[in-house]
């Protein structure tokens, strides 16, 4: 009954996808040393601007939470040539012109972004406001107190989500004393000790031109983009980039951390430190993981855990490439009573993959999926500006997008097997179990 | 990462006016303005009743293809809630020609991304592909529109997956749980009271025969709209559609019973106790949507959209400004309304109290904001700001082919004309401050209100339970 295959599918599979060139990237530096990356897209009268600083929670030092607090306070007050703006005025300056402004911080970077129409009457005031917010924030005491309290509420909200608890616990267990161990929200104790001065200090140190990367995508000429970049970051002091983050060591031994929660499901996360953005094993690990757990419903993990056994709605694995080694994570959630079984399937699937690698067929399918769908990765300004931000922040080569399909295509079975054997030791995994099914594991050491 | 997402439509849409207009049919709600055609959009109807809408977007060599069926949780009789969504999962489990999951493998091997989603009024499937692969999508979708096999052994596993999805999205999320209970009280006779994912007990008692019947009832070309947006030639797309969908037989489709919501007689309150750290407040006012208002009142849903923007259109809006920043009563607050639904719906307001403030104080502050909207017209500056955001938002949305296709598919499927999309900016532009005040007075009244409070139970099993009503009283959050 299933033997027949549509002839068309075979036919289509034989056709190569037309080579899709990525749009050209222009790159320069502002007068004060910020690195700028620009792609001109003409079709829509809009522009996206993203400024990223190496100023995420990995730079919190002994003040966990300060990076995120700084980022969320940028729009609370700023000094401009015409006087001081308060939070209301800043918000209105963007909204009155239909501009969208955002600021945030993750472990790695603090980012501010602006989306605006390109009509200069709308764009210029939005850009001026963005520049003031970046260079001359006032950090009013009242705003400081309010945002700190909101972060404390955020910490409470995490506690009522088993998935969030698992994530936070996983990073802490995986990274020990490394700066990646703490989360952007910090923790209650440290938040209570932070002062407004800590925020100002963080801003002064890290929101500087030589620590900034600007990505611009939209209907601007090169000349207009240059002027925009100068306007956005021109008022920042030159400063200097921070020292490199310490390197990441693998955990000494496998560990299980189990937290019992009154939930219907148990969340399982398993992993070890993975790879860097400029990792020599980047493509073998990327393509290999695509097969293991990175390709949705057709991955091995999905097949074993979801399709064959109905154990989880979402099951996946991924490498999160960062400045220094970001995590390699496998995850699932299952009803409490199935936790032991699901974890066993997860472990066995990983062990089998590391021991034997993928099949030739799996590798071909993965390559076809990644390269055949490459055009989808760069089909909007929003996606392009994200890629530009990554290329800039991690100093990837400007032809990163152009060479991407070929580098995927060149990955071999042997490279994947070799890279996984060296980089992913199933006997070294950190496993975090949170939920009603965690009681089976409290006390388990390995 | 998450497959087959379920659109829960958290903060959205409206409901039926009072008795005087609650009888209007979806079909009777044609807007008074003549609808112009967007030259880049092409509409076709095949002989078997399948509707095809193609929108050209030549910015990148890609295409998104979506198939929308007029069926969702609001079509479901009691006892089989969640069946539309379970069937959506089963659509990946094989046809006469394809093994279970082979559909996904073929899409993947063609470089495609795919998924599906179920809402109250629709079930939709999509693929995003390099433009030369559109035929892959059509061939596969046409096949599973009529030839699904629904093997019982696959169903038994997949319904377990759906139960896991329910645990993930609802059971272990105290705010989602509150929303589910809230809907059961805010709607009495309307099927919008039913959760899209279904009650757990109904999922446990679902049988393959139920799914076979559901598939037979709703999956036919004359109950579907195919939407294609991308770097395509509309004539070529039509030819492809005729080739793959043209031969499919239509069914007799019997529209669902109206199941109109009865008139609300006074405010309703409920408490949901669940393990949680933070209290939470949800308020919903019965409000009309485009499909439910008579032509003379077609401006009302647009005025409600503006009203939602005044309250929660970003950091400059009233809830962020007054409740979060000034009074610091809310850690977060929002309002939501969507004018595109099949049935009358709710105007929603929600929030989390800030540290040191109770849910009661938050409720008073939110209702004071509602009262202000009734007592005084919104300022020119606020009105202008909302309109500027809508004008810009219309351009921004064109950056996403997927979002453009979503709009067309959703409007068609809830019983509206996709050409309405192109009048949106104009309609919002025409809303006056007096109209905003008028809809606030007419619809945001106590008698139309349902109010739910999440009362947190301790998460840490070692901790003592809170005193009853703690979260409702004037006590601190913690």
Interface residues (C-beta under 8 A of the other chain):
Chain A: X1 X2 X4 X5 X6 X8 X9 X12 X13 X15 X17 X18 X20 X41 X43 X44 X45 X46 X75 X87 X88 X90 X91 X92 X94 X95 X96 X97 X98 X99 X100 X115 X116 X117 X122 X143 X146 X149 X150 X152 X153 X156 X157 X159 X160 X161 X162 X163 X260 X261 X262 X263 X264 X265 X295 X296 X297 X298 X302 X303 X306 X307 X308 X309 X310 X311 X312 X313 X314 X316 X318 X333 X334 X335 X365 X368 X369 X370 X371 X372 X373 X374 X375 X376 X378 X379 X380 X381 X382 X435
Chain B: X1 X2 X3 X59 X60 X61 X62 X92 X94 X96 X97 X98 X99 X100 X101 X102 X104 X105 X106 X108 X109 X110 X111 X112 X113 X128 X129 X130 X131 X132 X133 X135 X136 X139 X143 X156 X157 X158 X159 X160 X161 X162 X163 X164 X165 X167 X168 X171 X172 X173 X174 X275 X276 X277 X278 X313 X314 X315 X316 X317 X320 X321 X324 X325 X328 X331 X332 X352 X354 X355 X381 X384 X385 X388 X389 X390 X391 X392 X393 X395 X396 X398 X399 X400 X401 X456 X459 X461 X477 X478
